[in-house]
Amino acid sequence: MKIAVTSRDPDLHSEVDPRFGRAPYILVVDSDSMEYEVIDNRENAESLKGAGIQAASSVSKKGAQVLITGHCGPNAFRALQAAGIKVVNGAEGTVEKTINDYLEGKLREAEEPDVEGRW
């Protein structure tokens, strides 16, 4: 399974970034091998609007089935849902730990966004 996780730096030992659209990096991790691709999201992170929708498009293009992040706003949440990507909010800790927590059932999928847009 491919799991996308927002990250402050481009490696598995980085802290999860609490923002989806404005996270500097998004790691797309194969949960079987823990090999990963890095999406450099810094350009999106600094855009005036549409950062979440652009980040959702990038995650979808990489084939992620799940997104783990701290918080996800309504526009990005809808875009991810439309792409068939499950969203998990409230993540903390390192990217690697967060993936393991999800795989162990410690994190739940969100049914709705948990913040207003552009927070």
Backbone torsions as a table, in degrees:
resi	resn	phi	psi	omega
1	MET	NA	140.3	175.8
2	LYS	-96.8	125.0	-179.0
3	ILE	-120.1	124.5	176.5
4	ALA	-94.5	137.0	-179.9
5	VAL	-135.3	130.2	176.4
6	THR	-70.7	141.3	-172.6
7	SER	-143.7	148.6	177.6
8	ARG	-80.6	-25.2	179.3
9	ASP	-137.7	166.5	-173.2
10	PRO	-88.4	45.9	175.0
11	ASP	-150.6	166.8	-174.6
12	LEU	-65.8	-21.2	-178.0
13	HIS	-91.5	3.1	178.3
14	SER	-74.4	157.9	174.8
15	GLU	-75.4	144.0	174.0
16	VAL	-64.7	133.2	175.5
17	ASP	-83.5	133.9	-176.2
18	PRO	-72.3	-13.0	-177.6
19	ARG	-103.3	135.3	177.2
20	PHE	-78.3	-68.2	-174.0
21	GLY	-64.3	-24.9	-176.0
22	ARG	-109.1	13.0	173.6
23	ALA	-69.8	139.1	-179.7
24	PRO	-66.8	-29.9	-179.8
25	TYR	-137.5	152.0	170.8
26	ILE	-130.8	123.0	178.7
27	LEU	-96.8	131.6	176.4
28	VAL	-108.0	108.7	-169.0
29	VAL	-109.3	133.0	171.4
30	ASP	-80.4	115.4	-173.6
31	SER	-68.3	-17.6	178.3
32	ASP	-79.9	-43.7	-174.9
33	SER	-104.9	-15.0	-173.6
34	MET	63.6	15.8	170.1
35	GLU	-75.4	150.4	-175.2
36	TYR	-145.9	157.8	172.0
37	GLU	-112.7	148.6	179.1
38	VAL	-108.5	126.5	169.9
39	ILE	-96.7	118.5	176.3
40	ASP	-82.3	106.0	-173.8
41	ASN	-101.9	11.6	-174.2
42	ARG	-62.7	-35.3	178.1
43	GLU	-65.4	-45.4	176.3
44	ASN	-61.6	-40.9	-174.9
45	ALA	-59.2	-27.3	-177.5
46	GLU	-100.0	1.9	-179.8
47	SER	-72.1	153.5	-177.6
48	LEU	-70.5	-36.3	177.9
49	LYS	-153.2	162.2	177.7
50	GLY	81.7	10.2	-176.9
51	ALA	-61.3	-42.5	-178.6
52	GLY	-66.2	-40.3	179.7
53	ILE	-67.5	-40.7	177.5
54	GLN	-65.2	-41.8	178.3
55	ALA	-64.4	-39.4	177.9
56	ALA	-61.4	-40.9	178.0
57	SER	-62.7	-42.9	179.0
58	SER	-62.7	-43.1	179.7
59	VAL	-64.7	-41.9	179.4
60	SER	-63.4	-42.7	-179.5
61	LYS	-62.2	-28.2	179.5
62	LYS	-84.0	-3.7	175.1
63	GLY	83.5	18.9	179.7
64	ALA	-67.0	143.7	177.9
65	GLN	-104.0	-19.1	-178.8
66	VAL	-139.7	142.3	171.4
67	LEU	-117.0	128.6	175.0
68	ILE	-114.3	128.4	-177.7
69	THR	-153.1	177.9	174.7
70	GLY	-77.6	-51.7	-176.9
71	HIS	-146.0	149.9	179.7
72	CYS	-137.9	126.2	179.8
73	GLY	-79.8	174.2	-171.9
74	PRO	-66.4	-41.1	-178.7
75	ASN	-67.5	-45.4	178.1
76	ALA	-64.9	-40.5	-179.9
77	PHE	-59.3	-46.0	179.4
78	ARG	-63.7	-40.7	179.6
79	ALA	-64.2	-40.9	178.5
80	LEU	-66.6	-43.2	177.5
81	GLN	-59.8	-43.9	-179.7
82	ALA	-61.5	-30.2	178.4
83	ALA	-86.2	-0.6	179.7
84	GLY	78.4	22.0	-179.0
85	ILE	-99.6	126.8	177.3
86	LYS	-76.9	146.1	-178.2
87	VAL	-115.8	134.1	174.9
88	VAL	-121.6	117.4	178.3
89	ASN	-100.9	168.4	173.9
90	GLY	83.5	14.7	-178.0
91	ALA	-75.2	143.0	176.3
92	GLU	-143.5	159.6	178.7
93	GLY	98.8	-161.9	-179.7
94	THR	-80.9	161.6	177.5
95	VAL	-58.8	-47.8	-178.2
96	GLU	-60.3	-46.5	179.6
97	LYS	-63.2	-40.6	-179.1
98	THR	-63.3	-41.4	177.5
99	ILE	-63.0	-45.3	178.7
100	ASN	-62.1	-41.1	177.2
101	ASP	-60.1	-41.9	179.1
102	TYR	-64.1	-46.4	-178.0
103	LEU	-65.0	-27.6	177.9
104	GLU	-87.0	2.7	177.5
105	GLY	80.1	16.5	-178.8
106	LYS	-84.4	-14.0	179.0
107	LEU	-118.1	139.7	-177.6
108	ARG	-105.9	149.6	176.3
109	GLU	-73.9	141.5	-178.6
110	ALA	-81.9	147.4	176.1
111	GLU	-100.7	-12.1	-178.9
112	GLU	-159.1	164.1	176.6
113	PRO	-64.1	154.8	-178.2
114	ASP	-113.7	4.3	174.7
115	VAL	-143.2	162.7	174.0
116	GLU	-76.2	161.6	177.7
117	GLY	-62.3	151.0	175.5
118	ARG	57.2	38.9	177.9
119	TRP	-80.5	NA	NA
